[in-house]
Amino acid sequence: MGRTKLRRFRENKTFEHLSEPTREELIKGFGLKGCWNERMFSDARPITLELGCGKGEYTLALAERYPERNFIGVDIKGARLWRGAKNSLSEGRKNVAFLRCQIELIDRAFAGAEVDEIWITFPDPQIKHKRAKHRLTGPAFLEKYKRILTPGGRIHLKTDSEFLHGYSLGILEQQRATVHQAYYDIDRQLRDRNSVLHSVQTHYEGIFREKGKAITYLECSLSDNGQ
């Protein structure tokens, strides 16, 4: 492991807005579960998660656009989270935090109805059949999200993968979820260039756009009263 990565891991431990629980801590009882607004943020606001946030650029951009909400970027890569944590400090974002954990344990990190909204931005589509259980919009993950979301809480999926977009729509239909919006190409189908879908972009999204790839999007809610 390189010196730069080790230095970043050490610095991560000094960030008050970055939590790095062990797997054992999450399973046995995580102190922030049910208390994120009380213990992490200065104000009690609706909580938005970005799953697989990488360096946190989308989390930070959303936090700037919606100061009335609290945002938590989740990823397992500590070196990536370091960048998001550093940038949030330099920008003075008080409504941003980060969590280092595996997404499969997300329902161990948050209590029931503690999260208002989830963003999944450009995840690995896990196209191979043997990797299906790792797709972040698969049935097992959706069940975990449902446990922590408020009734009617929204899930947003933004991806360049036509496969993952179509797969997710099929799973949501099986789950009898409510799909509020679904676009196979936001550039062609959405004219409002000031919308969050156009104005907030990740590093990888920029690369995909340069290659001419269509950016897909869907918004859904899992509970019966998700109107």
Buried (B, 14 or more C-beta within 10 A) or exposed (E): EEEEEEEBBEBBEEBEBBBBBEEEBBEEEBEBBBEBBEEBBEEEBBBBBBBBBBBBBBBBBBBBEBEEBBBBBBBBEBBBBBBBBBBBBEEEBBBBBBBBBEBBBBBBBBBEBBBBBBBBBBBEBBEEEEEEEBBBBBEEBBEBBBBBBBEBBBBBBBBBBBEBBEBBBEBBEEBEBBBBBBBBEBEEEBEEEEEBBBEBBBEBBEEBBEEEBBBBBBBBBBBEEBE
